[in-house]
Amino acid sequence: MPQRKLPKKSTSSVALEPEVAIAIIGLFSAAADGEGITSTEEYALSEFLSGVGLFEDYSEEDFEELTEQVVSLIEEEDPEELVAQAIDSLPNEDYREAAYITAILVVGIDEEVPEAEQDYISELQGALNISDERAQELIDELFGEYDEDEEEEE
């Protein structure tokens, strides 16, 4: 199946709300394997987003409204252009890192990250202007914590 590619730059001058931008990047990342978005990935995305500080005060209804808004945008716009617009709409490093973390978690939900998905994550990292060192720190924070939890359970 064809893998998703990030466009170089958005041609739209319209900025998205940061919450919408992060959700779009998360959904696009779920489909990065070319197999579409599974119900597991969709559920995981809402769970991951609820753990992001930006979304901590969101109610279930807020998430449903956000999902409807994102789905509507995806149906109306070219997905690749929409992702470029989402990346361009993230106002600062914190939002860019939140989008990157969301993408990593969604891509890794099935515990398999084939080369095509690794390439996608690397491309997204570059598009979000996240250094290799910072990206590694974020990955270590995410999965180092996960590995420690697994070791405690054993």
DALIN-V100385 format. One line per field, one symbol per residue. ss: DSSP state (2 for helix, 1 for strand, 0 for the rest). psi: psi as a letter, one per 30 degrees, with the letter a starting at -180 (. if undefined). A space follows every 50 residues. Layout:
BEGIN
ss=???
psi=???
END
This chain:
BEGIN
ss=00000000000000000222222222222200000000222222222222 20222000022222222222222222002222222222200022222222 22222222220000222222222222200002222222222222222222 2220
psi=kklkkklekkfkgkklkeeeeeeeeeeeefgffggajleeeeeeeeeeef fkefgfgkleeeeeeeeeeeeeeeeflkeeeeeeeeeffjfleeeeeeee eeeeeeegeggkileeeeeeeeeeeeeghkleeeeeeeeeeefeeeeeee eef.
END
